[in-house]
Amino acid sequence: MNTTIFTNGRIYTGDPQHLFVQAMVVKDGLVHDLGTDADMTLQWGKSDTRIIDLQGCTATPGLIDSHLHLGWLGLTFLQLDLTKATSKDEMLYLIKQKAEQTPPNEWIQGFGWDENLFVGGGGIPTLEELDLVAPHCPILLSRICGHANLVNSKALELSNYHPDMAVPAGGVIVHDPVTGKPTGMLLETASNLITPNIPKPSYDSLKQALRGSVRYAMEHGLTGAHTEDCRDLHGLAQTYRLYDELINGEELALRCNLLVYYPNMHELRDLGMHAGYGNSHVNIGAVKIFADGALGRRTAYLGAPYADDPTTCGYPVHEQEALTELVRQARELHMPIAVHTIGDKALEMVLDSLDQFAPVAYRDRLIHTQILRPDLLDRLAVPHRIADIQPRFLAGDFPWVMDRVGEERIQHSYIWKTMMERGIICAAGSDTPVEPIDPLLGIHAAVTRKAPGDTHGGYLPHEKLTMQEAIHLFTLGSATVTNEDHVKGTLSRGKFADMTVYSHDLFSIDPDELLSTKVVMTVIGGHVRYSR
């Protein structure tokens, strides 16, 4: 048996039987024993035992991101980065720079623009402005949320756009109310009119991009990730193959649970796959469905009109009958579902559909659950449902979201403390690349209820989580989603020796010091997979 002892640390195990220890003994990838440095080295420190000195650093169970897109993240490394644009003019300048280096008719793809960060007004670039800076090449620019895209005339031309063309269900091509012409803005599934015309990256390019994002995840302390990639990696068969070759073949080790986009459900049957299929490093998760959009472009589906635009409540991606049919198809495959639900009405629709079917072996997850009417809380507080939340959204959404939903509704939004106290099982993720992958930023948002640099006492401060509660979300909470809480989520004897080590003591610092805390080591199965 291969034995390693991690010594000289302040190891938070998450296990109430021994909450903090100095040393952890690992045998064959599992936690074998826990205790003081002296006891562990005396009992297990033989000549062939490997000793790793944590040098006084604090460690926790390995952090697991319950909802992200590693494939999409990898592709953004290859795209025009618009996340730092603070005005429309700056965004147009970045596009113009890229266009000057791009041959005619070659696509420019960009990611990360957010008009809520633009200073000095000016709005969002128009079709005409995009044509001016990039007249010779088609462009597709995804908003930070992924629920809105900007295109220019060249992109519409290549897609054979005409005013009467059919738009995919749940999508909108935004038109100027005066001229009736497209503004360049495509909401939700309307981008499906464009994307088939963009040349697909080669298999090797996808593999290189995914390899980079997997390593990037481990550099930020993640030992596990629940990732939805079928859309970006072109189907379930190829997605699974890429992860299998990288994680199992190249031994990159990150434990990845793969969500299956609902149009790819047929591949589950064809490939003989099911929830839990795979091994402890790569396995199949739930069927991913979208019920609504996002608050930023008012496409999240609310039960009452937006406070800052009474003409709309947002809209569902699927009508009730169609949504129920998707759940039925998943249940025929004995699959759980993972549904993007931001607005309260969208959540109600999903719960109405779920109530018509018996649970399966794996839990259904409601992703985001940002706006929760009181009557919906009890419907979530059942053992077979998980609220898959993204604490970092608070830092990105406030204060503008208060204008979107209004004073009364904001009291029922981003209410993680209330959810946990009501017995709702919660897990936490980043939704990267929508938000940064760094889990410490999510923990900071959960504990402080504010964005980095803010000096106030936090938005809805009574909803602040303790440090232990926030870490629980990214450890045992995320392990519970996939029925893996018996092998992951705490550093207990017999569980995987997955651990994240930090430069600061998370339990004694001022929460704002989380922003300067670094991951110094990521351990998966007792092996150091990243060291700073």
DRENTIVO-299664 format. One record per residue (C-alpha): residue number from 1; x, y, z; residue in one letter. Coordinates in pm, whole numbers, plus 50000, padded with zeros to 5 digits. Example, Ala and Ser with C-alpha at 12.3 -4.5 7.8 and 13.67 -1.06 7.14 Angstrom:
// residues 2
1 | 51230 | 49550 | 50780 | a
2 | 51367 | 49894 | 50714 | s
END
This chain:
// residues 532
1 | 50000 | 50000 | 50000 | m
2 | 50128 | 50348 | 49908 | n
3 | 50130 | 50571 | 50217 | t
4 | 50156 | 50949 | 50237 | t
5 | 50131 | 51164 | 50548 | i
6 | 50036 | 51531 | 50518 | f
7 | 50175 | 51696 | 50831 | t
8 | 50210 | 52036 | 50998 | n
9 | 49878 | 52172 | 50882 | g
10 | 49552 | 52305 | 51016 | r
11 | 49324 | 52064 | 50836 | i
12 | 48951 | 52135 | 50851 | y
13 | 48793 | 51797 | 50782 | t
14 | 48424 | 51894 | 50774 | g
15 | 48369 | 51585 | 50990 | d
16 | 48230 | 51677 | 51335 | p
17 | 48405 | 51377 | 51491 | q
18 | 48741 | 51552 | 51440 | h
19 | 48680 | 51896 | 51290 | l
20 | 49044 | 52015 | 51289 | f
21 | 49355 | 51797 | 51280 | v
22 | 49726 | 51849 | 51220 | q
23 | 49795 | 51549 | 51002 | a
24 | 49623 | 51317 | 50754 | m
25 | 49740 | 50971 | 50650 | v
26 | 49658 | 50860 | 50295 | v
27 | 49672 | 50501 | 50173 | k
28 | 49592 | 50416 | 49811 | d
29 | 49415 | 50746 | 49752 | g
30 | 49188 | 50727 | 50057 | l
31 | 49194 | 50896 | 50396 | v
32 | 49333 | 50628 | 50630 | h
33 | 49384 | 50813 | 50956 | d
34 | 49373 | 51161 | 51110 | l
35 | 49531 | 51312 | 51417 | g
36 | 49833 | 51496 | 51551 | t
37 | 50167 | 51509 | 51374 | d
38 | 50330 | 51304 | 51650 | a
39 | 50069 | 51028 | 51655 | d
40 | 50041 | 50993 | 51278 | m
41 | 50416 | 50983 | 51213 | t
42 | 50468 | 50744 | 51503 | l
43 | 50204 | 50500 | 51379 | q
44 | 50249 | 50528 | 51004 | w
45 | 50586 | 50692 | 50939 | g
46 | 50782 | 50397 | 50800 | k
47 | 51090 | 50424 | 50584 | s
48 | 50892 | 50410 | 50260 | d
49 | 50625 | 50658 | 50374 | t
50 | 50612 | 50988 | 50190 | r
51 | 50587 | 51296 | 50413 | i
52 | 50441 | 51620 | 50275 | i
53 | 50483 | 51925 | 50498 | d
54 | 50189 | 52167 | 50474 | l
55 | 50408 | 52432 | 50640 | q
56 | 50136 | 52548 | 50874 | g
57 | 49882 | 52612 | 50599 | c
58 | 49509 | 52562 | 50638 | t
59 | 49337 | 52294 | 50431 | a
60 | 48977 | 52191 | 50367 | t
61 | 48810 | 51901 | 50189 | p
62 | 48862 | 51939 | 49816 | g
63 | 48644 | 52209 | 49664 | l
64 | 48382 | 52092 | 49413 | i
65 | 48216 | 52333 | 49170 | d
66 | 47857 | 52214 | 49131 | s
67 | 47787 | 52397 | 48806 | h
68 | 48027 | 52524 | 48542 | l
69 | 48120 | 52483 | 48176 | h
70 | 48480 | 52369 | 48137 | l
71 | 48446 | 52323 | 47762 | g
72 | 48305 | 52673 | 47715 | w
73 | 48575 | 52811 | 47946 | l
74 | 48844 | 52648 | 47737 | g
75 | 48699 | 52796 | 47420 | l
76 | 48693 | 53146 | 47572 | t
77 | 49070 | 53122 | 47603 | f
78 | 49068 | 53118 | 47222 | l
79 | 48817 | 53405 | 47183 | q
80 | 48821 | 53783 | 47210 | l
81 | 48802 | 53871 | 47579 | d
82 | 48543 | 54145 | 47637 | l
83 | 48511 | 54103 | 48014 | t
84 | 48727 | 54407 | 48085 | k
85 | 48536 | 54646 | 47855 | a
86 | 48396 | 54930 | 48069 | t
87 | 48220 | 55121 | 47793 | s
88 | 48065 | 55071 | 47452 | k
89 | 48351 | 55263 | 47290 | d
90 | 48610 | 55040 | 47457 | e
91 | 48425 | 54730 | 47346 | m
92 | 48409 | 54856 | 46986 | l
93 | 48780 | 54942 | 46998 | y
94 | 48867 | 54584 | 47107 | l
95 | 48653 | 54442 | 46824 | i
96 | 48815 | 54677 | 46572 | k
97 | 49163 | 54572 | 46685 | q
98 | 49072 | 54206 | 46642 | k
99 | 48908 | 54270 | 46303 | a
100 | 49222 | 54439 | 46172 | e
101 | 49409 | 54112 | 46238 | q
102 | 49136 | 53889 | 46093 | t
103 | 49118 | 53786 | 45723 | p
104 | 48797 | 53852 | 45527 | p
105 | 48506 | 53617 | 45603 | n
106 | 48684 | 53458 | 45899 | e
107 | 48469 | 53456 | 46213 | w
108 | 48541 | 53667 | 46519 | i
109 | 48399 | 53520 | 46837 | q
110 | 48407 | 53715 | 47159 | g
111 | 48284 | 53664 | 47509 | f
112 | 48209 | 53853 | 47829 | g
113 | 48054 | 54193 | 47749 | w
114 | 47829 | 54331 | 48021 | d
115 | 47647 | 54659 | 47963 | e
116 | 47584 | 54691 | 48337 | n
117 | 47955 | 54765 | 48378 | l
118 | 47961 | 55035 | 48111 | f
119 | 48026 | 55383 | 48250 | v
120 | 47908 | 55705 | 48092 | g
121 | 47606 | 55556 | 47918 | g
122 | 47612 | 55485 | 47546 | g
123 | 47422 | 55159 | 47562 | g
124 | 47506 | 54842 | 47373 | i
125 | 47678 | 54843 | 47030 | p
126 | 47431 | 54851 | 46744 | t
127 | 47440 | 54645 | 46427 | l
128 | 47558 | 54951 | 46233 | e
129 | 47840 | 55017 | 46480 | e
130 | 47952 | 54655 | 46465 | l
131 | 47947 | 54673 | 46083 | d
132 | 48165 | 54982 | 46096 | l
133 | 48442 | 54822 | 46303 | v
134 | 48423 | 54477 | 46138 | a
135 | 48276 | 54510 | 45789 | p
136 | 48466 | 54223 | 45631 | h
137 | 48417 | 53940 | 45880 | c
138 | 48117 | 53791 | 46064 | p
139 | 48109 | 53827 | 46441 | i
140 | 47930 | 53658 | 46729 | l
141 | 47982 | 53817 | 47071 | l
142 | 47834 | 53644 | 47376 | s
143 | 47717 | 53843 | 47676 | r
144 | 47873 | 53744 | 48010 | i
145 | 47558 | 53546 | 48102 | c
146 | 47554 | 53352 | 47775 | g
147 | 47186 | 53435 | 47723 | h
148 | 47235 | 53718 | 47473 | a
149 | 47460 | 53757 | 47170 | n
150 | 47554 | 54038 | 46935 | l
151 | 47606 | 53984 | 46564 | v
152 | 47683 | 54205 | 46266 | n
153 | 47530 | 54211 | 45918 | s
154 | 47791 | 53972 | 45781 | k
155 | 47685 | 53708 | 46035 | a
156 | 47317 | 53755 | 45947 | l
157 | 47398 | 53738 | 45579 | e
158 | 47580 | 53406 | 45617 | l
159 | 47280 | 53276 | 45812 | s
160 | 47041 | 53373 | 45530 | n
161 | 46848 | 53604 | 45757 | y
162 | 46517 | 53740 | 45634 | h
163 | 46240 | 53916 | 45831 | p
164 | 46003 | 53620 | 45817 | d
165 | 46247 | 53344 | 45908 | m
166 | 46142 | 53109 | 46188 | a
167 | 46318 | 53162 | 46520 | v
168 | 46389 | 52862 | 46747 | p
169 | 46147 | 52824 | 47037 | a
170 | 46249 | 53042 | 47330 | g
171 | 46459 | 53275 | 47116 | g
172 | 46417 | 53635 | 47005 | v
173 | 46577 | 53841 | 46728 | i
174 | 46550 | 54194 | 46862 | v
175 | 46426 | 54448 | 46607 | h
176 | 46434 | 54826 | 46615 | d
177 | 46077 | 54940 | 46694 | p
178 | 46103 | 55230 | 46448 | v
179 | 46281 | 55079 | 46148 | t
180 | 46185 | 54714 | 46204 | g
181 | 46543 | 54612 | 46125 | k
182 | 46754 | 54381 | 46345 | p
183 | 46955 | 54559 | 46615 | t
184 | 47218 | 54286 | 46618 | g
185 | 47091 | 54147 | 46949 | m
186 | 46990 | 53782 | 46966 | l
187 | 46834 | 53648 | 47285 | l
188 | 46846 | 53290 | 47410 | e
189 | 46807 | 53021 | 47140 | t
190 | 46802 | 53273 | 46851 | a
191 | 47181 | 53230 | 46838 | s
192 | 47116 | 52878 | 46704 | n
193 | 47047 | 53047 | 46369 | l
194 | 47407 | 53167 | 46365 | i
195 | 47623 | 52899 | 46528 | t
196 | 47582 | 52629 | 46261 | p
197 | 47762 | 52862 | 46021 | n
198 | 48070 | 52892 | 46240 | i
199 | 48339 | 52637 | 46152 | p
200 | 48379 | 52383 | 46431 | k
201 | 48719 | 52362 | 46601 | p
202 | 48913 | 52045 | 46530 | s
203 | 48915 | 51763 | 46781 | y
204 | 49274 | 51846 | 46873 | d
205 | 49182 | 52214 | 46924 | s
206 | 48895 | 52117 | 47155 | l
207 | 49122 | 51883 | 47345 | k
208 | 49384 | 52154 | 47387 | q
209 | 49121 | 52402 | 47508 | a
210 | 48971 | 52153 | 47754 | l
211 | 49311 | 52050 | 47882 | r
212 | 49380 | 52414 | 47962 | g
213 | 49053 | 52465 | 48149 | s
214 | 49095 | 52145 | 48352 | v
215 | 49439 | 52257 | 48465 | r
216 | 49304 | 52605 | 48531 | y
217 | 49037 | 52455 | 48756 | a
218 | 49293 | 52265 | 48963 | m
219 | 49509 | 52579 | 48990 | e
220 | 49213 | 52740 | 49163 | h
221 | 49175 | 52460 | 49414 | g
222 | 48903 | 52254 | 49252 | l
223 | 48921 | 51879 | 49297 | t
224 | 48583 | 51821 | 49134 | g
225 | 48355 | 51983 | 48879 | a
226 | 48001 | 51927 | 48753 | h
227 | 48025 | 52049 | 48398 | t
228 | 47784 | 52086 | 48105 | e
229 | 47970 | 52074 | 47774 | d
230 | 47775 | 51884 | 47507 | c
231 | 47692 | 52206 | 47322 | r
232 | 48052 | 52326 | 47314 | d
233 | 48223 | 51991 | 47261 | l
234 | 47973 | 51871 | 47000 | h
235 | 47770 | 51591 | 47148 | g
236 | 47784 | 51344 | 47433 | l
237 | 48001 | 51081 | 47267 | a
238 | 48277 | 51330 | 47185 | q
239 | 48244 | 51507 | 47521 | t
240 | 48286 | 51181 | 47711 | y
241 | 48576 | 51076 | 47490 | r
242 | 48759 | 51404 | 47548 | l
243 | 48722 | 51383 | 47924 | y
244 | 48814 | 51015 | 47932 | d
245 | 49133 | 51076 | 47733 | e
246 | 49234 | 51378 | 47941 | l
247 | 49128 | 51278 | 48292 | i
248 | 49179 | 50902 | 48279 | n
249 | 49426 | 50874 | 47992 | g
250 | 49652 | 51170 | 48069 | e
251 | 49578 | 51139 | 48442 | e
252 | 49479 | 51502 | 48487 | l
253 | 49272 | 51362 | 48777 | a
254 | 49005 | 51633 | 48823 | l
255 | 48683 | 51451 | 48917 | r
256 | 48427 | 51549 | 48653 | c
257 | 48053 | 51484 | 48652 | n
258 | 47918 | 51540 | 48299 | l
259 | 47574 | 51690 | 48250 | l
260 | 47397 | 51592 | 47928 | v
261 | 47223 | 51866 | 47728 | y
262 | 46866 | 51754 | 47662 | y
263 | 46893 | 51733 | 47277 | p
264 | 47167 | 51474 | 47339 | n
265 | 46947 | 51247 | 47551 | m
266 | 46918 | 50996 | 47267 | h
267 | 47293 | 50939 | 47290 | e
268 | 47254 | 50808 | 47644 | l
269 | 47047 | 50518 | 47514 | r
270 | 47264 | 50468 | 47205 | d
271 | 47584 | 50459 | 47411 | l
272 | 47441 | 50258 | 47698 | g
273 | 47514 | 50538 | 47944 | m
274 | 47318 | 50641 | 48253 | h
275 | 47354 | 50857 | 48563 | a
276 | 47664 | 50736 | 48746 | g
277 | 47812 | 50566 | 48438 | y
278 | 48191 | 50588 | 48440 | g
279 | 48436 | 50589 | 48727 | n
280 | 48531 | 50811 | 49021 | s
281 | 48705 | 51062 | 48791 | h
282 | 48467 | 51085 | 48492 | v
283 | 48099 | 50998 | 48520 | n
284 | 47760 | 51089 | 48378 | i
285 | 47534 | 51331 | 48566 | g
286 | 47188 | 51473 | 48498 | a
287 | 47002 | 51589 | 48186 | v
288 | 47047 | 51967 | 48149 | k
289 | 46742 | 52174 | 48054 | i
290 | 46681 | 52549 | 48039 | f
291 | 46354 | 52681 | 48181 | a
292 | 46426 | 53053 | 48135 | d
293 | 46700 | 53307 | 48067 | g
294 | 46879 | 53568 | 48278 | a
295 | 46793 | 53883 | 48469 | l
296 | 47049 | 54096 | 48285 | g
297 | 46849 | 54105 | 47959 | r
298 | 46514 | 54044 | 48135 | r
299 | 46472 | 53696 | 47991 | t
300 | 46440 | 53526 | 48330 | a
301 | 46074 | 53428 | 48372 | y
302 | 45907 | 53608 | 48663 | l
303 | 45561 | 53564 | 48810 | g
304 | 45496 | 53938 | 48780 | a
305 | 45640 | 54208 | 48548 | p
306 | 45991 | 54344 | 48590 | y
307 | 45995 | 54646 | 48819 | a
308 | 46199 | 54850 | 48569 | d
309 | 46001 | 54732 | 48263 | d
310 | 45635 | 54655 | 48337 | p
311 | 45582 | 54543 | 47977 | t
312 | 45754 | 54208 | 48033 | t
313 | 45776 | 53919 | 48278 | c
314 | 46051 | 53756 | 48074 | g
315 | 45950 | 53430 | 47912 | y
316 | 45993 | 53054 | 47939 | p
317 | 46224 | 52863 | 47711 | v
318 | 45967 | 52582 | 47698 | h
319 | 45593 | 52596 | 47751 | e
320 | 45463 | 52381 | 48035 | q
321 | 45359 | 52085 | 47823 | e
322 | 45691 | 52076 | 47637 | a
323 | 45886 | 52104 | 47963 | l
324 | 45690 | 51817 | 48114 | t
325 | 45760 | 51609 | 47804 | e
326 | 46135 | 51664 | 47846 | l
327 | 46115 | 51550 | 48207 | v
328 | 45918 | 51243 | 48094 | r
329 | 46187 | 51157 | 47839 | q
330 | 46456 | 51187 | 48105 | a
331 | 46259 | 50970 | 48344 | r
332 | 46219 | 50703 | 48075 | e
333 | 46599 | 50682 | 48086 | l
334 | 46591 | 50684 | 48471 | h
335 | 46779 | 51013 | 48459 | m
336 | 46763 | 51307 | 48697 | p
337 | 46729 | 51654 | 48552 | i
338 | 46931 | 51970 | 48611 | a
339 | 46727 | 52276 | 48515 | v
340 | 46838 | 52637 | 48475 | h
341 | 46573 | 52828 | 48673 | t
342 | 46638 | 53190 | 48767 | i
343 | 46291 | 53342 | 48786 | g
344 | 46022 | 53236 | 49033 | d
345 | 45773 | 53150 | 48758 | k
346 | 46029 | 52932 | 48582 | a
347 | 46095 | 52748 | 48907 | l
348 | 45722 | 52697 | 48960 | e
349 | 45692 | 52549 | 48610 | m
350 | 45977 | 52306 | 48671 | v
351 | 45837 | 52195 | 49006 | l
352 | 45494 | 52147 | 48847 | d
353 | 45650 | 51920 | 48587 | s
354 | 45864 | 51729 | 48837 | l
355 | 45566 | 51666 | 49065 | d
356 | 45416 | 51449 | 48793 | q
357 | 45697 | 51193 | 48812 | f
358 | 45854 | 50976 | 49077 | a
359 | 46211 | 51060 | 49180 | p
360 | 46497 | 50850 | 49049 | v
361 | 46809 | 50726 | 49224 | a
362 | 46997 | 51050 | 49166 | y
363 | 46872 | 51390 | 49282 | r
364 | 46717 | 51649 | 49055 | d
365 | 46888 | 51987 | 49073 | r
366 | 46737 | 52331 | 49030 | l
367 | 47020 | 52551 | 48907 | i
368 | 47050 | 52915 | 49021 | h
369 | 46709 | 52947 | 49200 | t
370 | 46772 | 53320 | 49240 | q
371 | 46416 | 53440 | 49301 | i
372 | 46214 | 53229 | 49541 | l
373 | 45858 | 53306 | 49640 | r
374 | 45787 | 53182 | 49995 | p
375 | 45541 | 52922 | 49864 | d
376 | 45818 | 52758 | 49661 | l
377 | 46055 | 52696 | 49952 | l
378 | 45870 | 52394 | 50091 | d
379 | 45851 | 52239 | 49745 | r
380 | 46230 | 52252 | 49728 | l
381 | 46288 | 52121 | 50081 | a
382 | 46268 | 51752 | 49993 | v
383 | 46554 | 51498 | 49996 | p
384 | 46545 | 51427 | 49622 | h
385 | 46591 | 51793 | 49513 | r
386 | 46899 | 52014 | 49525 | i
387 | 46924 | 52391 | 49496 | a
388 | 47239 | 52444 | 49291 | d
389 | 47330 | 52806 | 49373 | i
390 | 47600 | 53044 | 49248 | q
391 | 47698 | 53281 | 49533 | p
392 | 47927 | 53487 | 49310 | r
393 | 47620 | 53600 | 49111 | f
394 | 47543 | 53834 | 49400 | l
395 | 47866 | 54027 | 49342 | a
396 | 47791 | 54060 | 48971 | g
397 | 47418 | 54133 | 48996 | d
398 | 47389 | 54387 | 49277 | f
399 | 47296 | 54669 | 49291 | p
400 | 47130 | 54679 | 48945 | w
401 | 46923 | 54368 | 49011 | v
402 | 46730 | 54555 | 49281 | m
403 | 46588 | 54782 | 49013 | d
404 | 46502 | 54480 | 48797 | r
405 | 46295 | 54291 | 49052 | v
406 | 46183 | 54567 | 49290 | g
407 | 46199 | 54621 | 49664 | e
408 | 45947 | 54352 | 49766 | e
409 | 46079 | 54074 | 49543 | r
410 | 46444 | 54136 | 49630 | i
411 | 46366 | 54021 | 49985 | q
412 | 46306 | 53674 | 49840 | h
413 | 46612 | 53670 | 49615 | s
414 | 46958 | 53517 | 49675 | y
415 | 46832 | 53393 | 50015 | i
416 | 47081 | 53114 | 50080 | w
417 | 47072 | 53130 | 50461 | k
418 | 46694 | 53101 | 50458 | t
419 | 46711 | 52812 | 50212 | m
420 | 46954 | 52616 | 50427 | m
421 | 46758 | 52689 | 50747 | e
422 | 46441 | 52563 | 50575 | r
423 | 46608 | 52230 | 50508 | g
424 | 46680 | 52277 | 50138 | i
425 | 46990 | 52083 | 50032 | i
426 | 47222 | 52335 | 49867 | c
427 | 47537 | 52305 | 49660 | a
428 | 47747 | 52583 | 49511 | a
429 | 47923 | 52653 | 49186 | g
430 | 48054 | 52940 | 48976 | s
431 | 47882 | 52890 | 48638 | d
432 | 48219 | 52982 | 48491 | t
433 | 48287 | 53143 | 48246 | p
434 | 47981 | 53349 | 48341 | v
435 | 48161 | 53426 | 48669 | e
436 | 48526 | 53364 | 48758 | p
437 | 48611 | 53005 | 48842 | i
438 | 48785 | 53094 | 49171 | d
439 | 48573 | 52932 | 49446 | p
440 | 48717 | 53172 | 49704 | l
441 | 48526 | 53450 | 49526 | l
442 | 48206 | 53251 | 49567 | g
443 | 48283 | 53187 | 49934 | i
444 | 48355 | 53558 | 49981 | h
445 | 48020 | 53652 | 49826 | a
446 | 47835 | 53401 | 50045 | a
447 | 48001 | 53523 | 50365 | v
448 | 48004 | 53900 | 50301 | t
449 | 47707 | 53951 | 50064 | r
450 | 47899 | 54213 | 49869 | k
451 | 48135 | 54256 | 49577 | a
452 | 48511 | 54299 | 49616 | p
453 | 48586 | 54661 | 49705 | g
454 | 48242 | 54735 | 49848 | d
455 | 48254 | 54895 | 50193 | t
456 | 47893 | 54849 | 50303 | h
457 | 47760 | 54581 | 50536 | g
458 | 47631 | 54354 | 50263 | g
459 | 47312 | 54316 | 50062 | y
460 | 47040 | 54150 | 50273 | l
461 | 47299 | 54098 | 50548 | p
462 | 47076 | 53862 | 50746 | h
463 | 47139 | 53610 | 50467 | e
464 | 47517 | 53597 | 50527 | k
465 | 47662 | 53249 | 50570 | l
466 | 47930 | 53149 | 50816 | t
467 | 48264 | 53034 | 50678 | m
468 | 48182 | 52674 | 50762 | q
469 | 47843 | 52700 | 50588 | e
470 | 47999 | 52850 | 50276 | a
471 | 48270 | 52583 | 50260 | i
472 | 48003 | 52317 | 50312 | h
473 | 47831 | 52435 | 49993 | l
474 | 48147 | 52377 | 49788 | f
475 | 48235 | 52044 | 49953 | t
476 | 47974 | 51815 | 50108 | l
477 | 47689 | 52006 | 49944 | g
478 | 47829 | 51951 | 49597 | s
479 | 47912 | 51587 | 49673 | a
480 | 47553 | 51528 | 49782 | t
481 | 47419 | 51639 | 49443 | v
482 | 47569 | 51334 | 49274 | t
483 | 47511 | 51083 | 49557 | n
484 | 47884 | 51087 | 49630 | e
485 | 47868 | 51222 | 49984 | d
486 | 47980 | 50880 | 50111 | h
487 | 48315 | 50916 | 49930 | v
488 | 48363 | 51294 | 49895 | k
489 | 48288 | 51621 | 50070 | g
490 | 48461 | 51561 | 50403 | t
491 | 48803 | 51433 | 50501 | l
492 | 48678 | 51126 | 50683 | s
493 | 48837 | 50783 | 50709 | r
494 | 48764 | 50581 | 50397 | g
495 | 48680 | 50877 | 50174 | k
496 | 48884 | 51008 | 49883 | f
497 | 49188 | 51205 | 49997 | a
498 | 49086 | 51520 | 49806 | d
499 | 49205 | 51840 | 49971 | m
500 | 49254 | 52211 | 49897 | t
501 | 49531 | 52400 | 50077 | v
502 | 49539 | 52778 | 50122 | y
503 | 49790 | 53054 | 50194 | s
504 | 49569 | 53201 | 50472 | h
505 | 49363 | 53051 | 50752 | d
506 | 49008 | 53083 | 50620 | l
507 | 48866 | 53047 | 50971 | f
508 | 49055 | 53331 | 51138 | s
509 | 49101 | 53600 | 50871 | i
510 | 48873 | 53892 | 50799 | d
511 | 48647 | 53769 | 50517 | p
512 | 48780 | 54036 | 50282 | d
513 | 49122 | 53869 | 50309 | e
514 | 48974 | 53584 | 50107 | l
515 | 49037 | 53810 | 49808 | l
516 | 49413 | 53791 | 49863 | s
517 | 49417 | 53425 | 49969 | t
518 | 49583 | 53188 | 49723 | k
519 | 49553 | 52818 | 49665 | v
520 | 49894 | 52670 | 49739 | v
521 | 49813 | 52304 | 49679 | m
522 | 49540 | 52092 | 49521 | t
523 | 49541 | 51727 | 49626 | v
524 | 49330 | 51462 | 49449 | i
525 | 49339 | 51104 | 49570 | g
526 | 49638 | 51185 | 49788 | g
527 | 49844 | 51310 | 49494 | h
528 | 49948 | 51674 | 49463 | v
529 | 49801 | 51781 | 49129 | r
530 | 49885 | 52149 | 49165 | y
531 | 50141 | 52325 | 49381 | s
532 | 50204 | 52698 | 49380 | r
END
